[in-house]
């Protein structure tokens, strides 16, 4: 699951595959923030998270009940556990973008 916030509008939804997620993150598309599941289609998303950090795009990890160990380099990234309350998640993302 990857949600992007661009130009004060949210684009919600799943991208087709992990490769699509990487392509979107690595493109020159302006991204103000992201909500990234720790695992997409059984694959960890830490490469995508590293690219978000490299681009200095703030993001939140969405974690489930079964989550792989998250590398230390992502210790400062906020984590929200599923199931989430949409309002609370939007509030967290708005605070993150405003920083």
Secondary structure, 3 states (H helix, E strand, C coil): CEEEEECCEEECCCCCCHHHHHHHHHCCCCCCEEEEECEECCEECHHHHHHHHHCCCEEEEEECCCCCCCCHHHCCCCEEECCCCHHHHHHHHHHHHHC
